[in-house]
Amino acid sequence: MAATGAALADATAIEPFRLQVTRHDLVVPGLPRGLSGLRVAQIADVHLPGTPAVAAEAVRAIRREMPEIVLLTGDIVEHATTLPALGEFASAVRGRIATAAVLGNWEHKAGITPDTARRIYDRAGVRFLCNESATLTIAGARLRLTGFDDPVVGRPDASLAVAAADADLAELWLIHAPAWIDTLPASARRPAAVLSGHTHGGQIRLPGITLFTPPGSGRYVSGWYRDALAPLYVSRGIGTASVRMRFFCPPELPIFTLRRA
């Protein structure tokens, strides 16, 4: 009984707020020297207005780390009434050089249209990507960010994934739900990495056992997957959804450092 009470206390009052900053070297063959050492932070699944304390911790972490690029990969808010909070949060976590964002399924379900999201993100100084790309020039080198609409509720454009691209252009893809990557044809181009979230890492787990992941997760739970179309990283996310608990699955803010092969 005592063990059950302790586990419940951890799952509700401790672990949901114990944000982990994880660090990853992303080796990119042919990476231009101007991009070597560039740091990219990923923020996924904040689920405002839930768990505001861990959202505030994510803001503090970004301000400590000061990454050059910040990518918001969907489900930042759950309700249309929290659009002001979306703008405030996005403005607070901007990268030193650039920030970009895509939609998740919860934003779609809340009736937040791409046009509305673009308007909010523009005001916050964040580039919103919905089936489109943006190319950054950094120290004379170019980095392309390609963001897709949410696959669960929205309409990601697969033709964008197979469109011709400069062979020497480093590229990162942003897609909220990871299972979509397995639906792409073999002719799809291969970016340096794909960054996604959505799964919350299972959110409530037992050691070595994932009890549940939401539709759109497919075979993916958390961390690196090297057997996908391209290296795929699935973040455990910042907040919680439906059940405001985490167990054996703390919130995560991953930071990727681009490295030359």
Sequence and secondary structure as in RCSB ss.txt:
>XXXX:A:sequence
MAATGAALADATAIEPFRLQVTRHDLVVPGLPRGLSGLRVAQIADVHLPGTPAVAAEAVRAIRREMPEIVLLTGD
IVEHATTLPALGEFASAVRGRIATAAVLGNWEHKAGITPDTARRIYDRAGVRFLCNESATLTIAGARLRLTGFDD
PVVGRPDASLAVAAADADLAELWLIHAPAWIDTLPASARRPAAVLSGHTHGGQIRLPGITLFTPPGSGRYVSGWY
RDALAPLYVSRGIGTASVRMRFFCPPELPIFTLRRA
>XXXX:A:secstr
 HHHHHHHHIIIIIGGG  EEEEEEEEETT  GGGTT EEEEE    BTS HHHHHHHHHHHHHH  SEEEEES 
SBS GGGHHHHHHHHHHT  SSEEEEE  HHHHHTT  HHHHHHHHHHHT EE SSEEEEEEETTEEEEEEE   
TTTS   HHHHHS   TT EEEEE SSGGGGGGS TTS   SEEEE SSGGGSBEETTEE    TT TT  SEEE
SSSSS EEE   SS  SS   BS   EEEEEEEEE 
